[in-house]
Structures are given as C-alpha cells and as structure tokens.
C-alpha cells in the first residue's frame, strides 16, 4: 500500500543540504514530491517504508503533526522583498522554537506575511500576522476546508516583540481552553478575545 509523509523545515524553509537529502530519500524509497498547505509531501512510498524514511530525515526536518501547531509559513519579509513592510524571520523563529509541533485540540496553522500581498495565504490561517507600515496586523480564526471563514482582527500596529507575546498568549489559550476537535476560530466565537484584558 502506498502512503506519504509531509515534512517541515524551519518556518517551511529548507536549506539546499536538507533538500538534497530529502531528494535522496525520495529516490531511495521510490517517492516523489508535492507541495501541500502544511509543508512538502513525499508521496508514493510504501507504507512499510514510512518509519525508516522518517528516521532518516536530515537534521532540522521533521514530519508534520496533524493535530497541533502543524503549519508555520513565513515569507521573507522586509529584509528579503521590496514589498515587505515588516521583518518576519524573528517572529517566525520565535514561534517555531516555542510552539511548532505542539499538540492541540485540532490543527493550528500560522502564517506570517511581511505585507498585504499575503504570499503565505496568512489571512485564512488560524493565526495570521500581516505586516503594515505601522506594524503587524493580528488576525485570528481563519480557515478553509468545508466551512471557509475569514479571521477576526484582534490587534493592529504590533511591534515584533508585541507580536511574539500575542502568539504565546493565543497558543497557550488555545491549548488550555479548546474542546476536542475545536478549531481556534470556534473557540474565539465561543469564549471571546483572549487579548481583551492583556497589555502586549
């Protein structure tokens, strides 16, 4: 039986060395590649080979968890794009180190965009940070799938440090308050804004 494994590099970025190693693994186990929302998928491998392939993934690359913080995608931001309004990598690195792979009630996808062009499709993520000339816009509760929904703006004009704190608060809140299989947008509707009485 054929199966696949979705892999994640730091904020969905892979070094050349990591990519070469993953290509070698795909070739070794008879797979091919497909880009999906949560990362890079090695598909077409035998089910019995999946544990061995995962065990051989290069340092810094890991399989995606399906019920947790399972997608963190950041564009290159102000330092790497002429359209960028905010630097993205510091915030992405903080969230990656602090929360990526953490078990949750349901999937939690995070997007960080340096500007309103929204290349990482941030606005339909559970948590989105979008760069503006005045700081980050924070949008929470977006999703696609069967019931597409736009996120709710919870804060504007955030500095990078304020955005880090906001990400910590929201993810901790989701981890502690969500019902089983409840998406973040559902929790927001049920309980209300977790940042309402918090100074960022």
SESE-648023 format. One record per residue (C-alpha): residue number from 0; residue in one letter; x, y, z. Coordinates in Angstrom, 2 decimals, decimal comma, always signed. Layout:
REC    n  res       c1       c2       c3
REC  NUM    A        X        Y        Z
...
***
This chain:
REC    n  res       c1       c2       c3
REC    0    X    +0,00    +0,00    +0,00
REC    1    X    +1,28    +3,44    -0,94
REC    2    X    +1,38    +6,32    +1,52
REC    3    X    +3,06    +9,67    +2,07
REC    4    X    +4,75   +11,79    +4,70
REC    5    X    +4,55   +15,57    +5,00
REC    6    X    +7,78   +17,18    +6,13
REC    7    X    +8,51   +20,56    +7,69
REC    8    X   +11,62   +22,72    +7,62
REC    9    X   +12,07   +25,74    +9,87
REC   10    X    +9,09   +28,03    +9,09
REC   11    X    +8,64   +25,88    +5,94
REC   12    X   +12,08   +26,71    +4,56
REC   13    X   +14,61   +24,06    +3,55
REC   14    X   +18,35   +24,56    +3,12
REC   15    X   +19,95   +23,21    -0,03
REC   16    X   +21,60   +20,46    +2,02
REC   17    X   +18,28   +19,47    +3,57
REC   18    X   +16,56   +19,46    +0,20
REC   19    X   +19,27   +17,33    -1,38
REC   20    X   +18,99   +14,83    +1,46
REC   21    X   +15,20   +14,70    +1,09
REC   22    X   +15,52   +14,18    -2,66
REC   23    X   +17,89   +11,28    -1,99
REC   24    X   +15,36    +9,78    +0,44
REC   25    X   +12,51   +10,14    -2,04
REC   26    X   +14,61    +8,44    -4,69
REC   27    X   +15,66    +5,68    -2,27
REC   28    X   +12,08    +4,87    -1,32
REC   29    X   +10,50    +5,40    -4,74
REC   30    X    +8,63    +8,58    -3,90
REC   31    X    +8,00   +11,96    -5,49
REC   32    X    +7,24   +15,45    -4,18
REC   33    X    +4,11   +17,52    -3,88
REC   34    X    +3,62   +20,88    -2,20
REC   35    X    +0,70   +20,93    +0,25
REC   36    X    -0,60   +23,52    +2,73
REC   37    X    +1,23   +22,14    +5,73
REC   38    X    +4,60   +21,52    +4,08
REC   39    X    +6,39   +19,41    +1,50
REC   40    X    +4,92   +15,96    +0,90
REC   41    X    +6,97   +12,93    -0,10
REC   42    X    +4,34   +10,78    -1,73
REC   43    X    +4,12    +7,38    -3,39
REC   44    X    +6,22    +5,48    -0,86
REC   45    X    +5,38    +2,06    +0,55
REC   46    X    +3,57    +2,17    +3,89
REC   47    X    +6,09    -0,23    +5,42
REC   48    X    +8,94    +2,13    +4,44
REC   49    X    +7,48    +5,21    +6,12
REC   50    X    +9,09    +4,71    +9,58
REC   51    X   +12,52    +4,18    +8,01
REC   52    X   +12,21    +7,28    +5,83
REC   53    X   +11,18    +9,40    +8,82
REC   54    X   +14,11    +8,06   +10,84
REC   55    X   +16,50    +9,13    +8,06
REC   56    X   +15,23   +12,70    +7,66
REC   57    X   +18,09   +15,24    +7,89
REC   58    X   +18,61   +17,42   +10,96
REC   59    X   +16,12   +20,28   +11,09
REC   60    X   +13,47   +18,43    +9,05
REC   61    X   +10,63   +16,61   +10,77
REC   62    X    +7,27   +15,08    +9,94
REC   63    X    +4,22   +17,28   +10,34
REC   64    X    +1,84   +16,56   +13,22
REC   65    X    -1,79   +16,51   +12,17
REC   66    X    -3,44   +17,68   +15,39
REC   67    X    -1,36   +20,54   +16,68
REC   68    X    +0,67   +23,54   +15,56
REC   69    X    +1,33   +21,92   +12,22
REC   70    X    +1,91   +24,67    +9,71
REC   71    X    +4,12   +27,71   +10,11
REC   72    X    +4,80   +29,58    +6,90
REC   73    X    +6,56   +32,93    +6,71
REC   74    X    +7,50   +34,97    +3,68
REC   75    X   +10,98   +36,53    +3,50
REC   76    X    +9,67   +39,85    +4,80
REC   77    X   +11,14   +43,32    +4,65
REC   78    X   +14,74   +42,10    +4,66
REC   79    X   +14,24   +39,99    +1,53
REC   80    X   +11,46   +41,60    -0,52
REC   81    X   +10,96   +45,13    -1,83
REC   82    X    +7,25   +44,97    -0,92
REC   83    X    +7,84   +43,98    +2,70
REC   84    X    +6,64   +46,32    +5,42
REC   85    X    +7,80   +44,23    +8,40
REC   86    X   +10,68   +41,84    +9,09
REC   87    X    +9,25   +38,34    +9,51
REC   88    X   +12,05   +35,93   +10,42
REC   89    X   +12,48   +36,94   +14,08
REC   90    X    +8,81   +36,37   +14,78
REC   91    X    +8,77   +33,12   +12,79
REC   92    X   +11,85   +31,82   +14,61
REC   93    X   +10,25   +32,60   +17,99
REC   94    X    +7,04   +30,73   +17,16
REC   95    X    +8,98   +27,83   +15,63
REC   96    X   +11,16   +27,36   +18,72
REC   97    X    +8,35   +27,89   +21,21
REC   98    X    +5,36   +26,15   +19,67
REC   99    X    +5,82   +24,26   +16,41
REC  100    X    +4,72   +20,61   +16,70
REC  101    X    +2,86   +21,18   +19,95
REC  102    X    -0,21   +19,00   +20,45
REC  103    X    -3,55   +20,83   +20,29
REC  104    X    -7,29   +20,12   +20,17
REC  105    X    -7,13   +20,40   +16,38
REC  106    X    -4,78   +21,63   +13,70
REC  107    X    -3,38   +25,13   +14,13
REC  108    X    -1,95   +26,83   +11,06
REC  109    X    +0,10   +30,02   +11,31
REC  110    X    +1,04   +32,44    +8,55
REC  111    X    +3,35   +35,45    +8,71
REC  112    X    +3,27   +37,96    +5,85
REC  113    X    +5,60   +40,92    +5,56
REC  114    X    +2,97   +42,91    +3,67
REC  115    X    -0,62   +42,86    +2,49
REC  116    X    +0,22   +40,86    -0,64
REC  117    X    -0,20   +37,90    +1,67
REC  118    X    +2,04   +35,40    -0,16
REC  119    X    +1,77   +32,75    +2,63
REC  120    X    -2,07   +32,95    +2,48
REC  121    X    -1,95   +34,14    +6,07
REC  122    X    -5,47   +35,51    +6,24
REC  123    X    -7,05   +32,04    +6,04
REC  124    X    -4,82   +30,61    +8,80
REC  125    X    -5,82   +30,06   +12,40
REC  126    X    -3,30   +32,75   +13,39
REC  127    X    -2,04   +35,40   +10,99
REC  128    X    +0,44   +38,25   +11,29
REC  129    X    +0,41   +40,67    +8,36
REC  130    X    +2,93   +43,48    +8,03
REC  131    X    +1,82   +47,09    +7,50
REC  132    X    +3,72   +50,37    +7,55
REC  133    X    +2,72   +50,76   +11,21
REC  134    X    +3,40   +47,24   +12,48
REC  135    X    +1,78   +43,81   +12,41
REC  136    X    -1,93   +43,23   +12,00
REC  137    X    -3,06   +40,19   +14,02
REC  138    X    -5,90   +38,12   +12,57
REC  139    X    -7,21   +35,00   +14,32
REC  140    X    -9,70   +32,27   +13,40
REC  141    X    -9,42   +32,00    +9,64
REC  142    X    -9,81   +28,63    +7,93
REC  143    X   -10,56   +26,95    +4,64
REC  144    X   -11,82   +23,34    +4,22
REC  145    X   -15,59   +22,63    +4,35
REC  146    X   -16,57   +25,86    +6,08
REC  147    X   -14,30   +28,67    +4,84
REC  148    X   -14,12   +31,59    +7,24
REC  149    X   -12,24   +34,83    +7,43
REC  150    X   -10,29   +35,59   +10,56
REC  151    X   -11,10   +38,28   +13,10
REC  152    X    -8,77   +41,24   +13,62
REC  153    X    -7,67   +41,20   +17,26
REC  154    X    -4,85   +43,77   +17,22
REC  155    X    -3,17   +46,34   +14,99
REC  156    X    +0,19   +48,08   +14,81
REC  157    X    +2,08   +45,44   +16,80
REC  158    X    +5,85   +45,56   +17,13
REC  159    X    +7,77   +42,32   +16,68
REC  160    X    +8,02   +41,92   +20,47
REC  161    X    +4,29   +42,51   +20,91
REC  162    X    +3,57   +40,01   +18,14
REC  163    X    +5,72   +37,40   +19,90
REC  164    X    +3,78   +37,90   +23,14
REC  165    X    +0,45   +37,78   +21,31
REC  166    X    +1,39   +34,48   +19,66
REC  167    X    +2,35   +33,00   +23,03
REC  168    X    -0,88   +34,12   +24,69
REC  169    X    -3,14   +32,87   +21,90
REC  170    X    -1,45   +29,48   +21,54
REC  171    X    -1,42   +28,89   +25,31
REC  172    X    -5,08   +29,91   +25,47
REC  173    X    -5,99   +27,56   +22,63
REC  174    X    -4,08   +24,69   +24,26
REC  175    X    -5,84   +25,14   +27,60
REC  176    X    -9,38   +26,18   +26,61
REC  177    X   -10,33   +24,39   +23,39
REC  178    X   -12,71   +21,45   +23,35
REC  179    X   -11,58   +18,30   +21,49
REC  180    X   -11,52   +18,90   +17,71
REC  181    X   -12,43   +22,59   +18,15
REC  182    X   -10,62   +24,93   +15,78
REC  183    X    -9,27   +28,21   +17,07
REC  184    X   -11,97   +30,19   +15,28
REC  185    X   -14,65   +28,19   +17,07
REC  186    X   -13,04   +28,86   +20,44
REC  187    X   -12,86   +32,57   +19,64
REC  188    X   -16,59   +32,65   +18,88
REC  189    X   -17,42   +30,64   +21,99
REC  190    X   -15,23   +32,39   +24,56
REC  191    X   -14,21   +35,76   +23,11
REC  192    X   -10,96   +37,66   +22,59
REC  193    X    -8,14   +36,30   +24,81
REC  194    X    -6,19   +39,56   +24,43
REC  195    X    -9,00   +41,79   +25,69
REC  196    X    -7,52   +42,47   +29,13
REC  197    X    -3,86   +41,90   +28,29
REC  198    X    -1,25   +44,58   +27,64
REC  199    X    +1,07   +43,48   +24,88
***
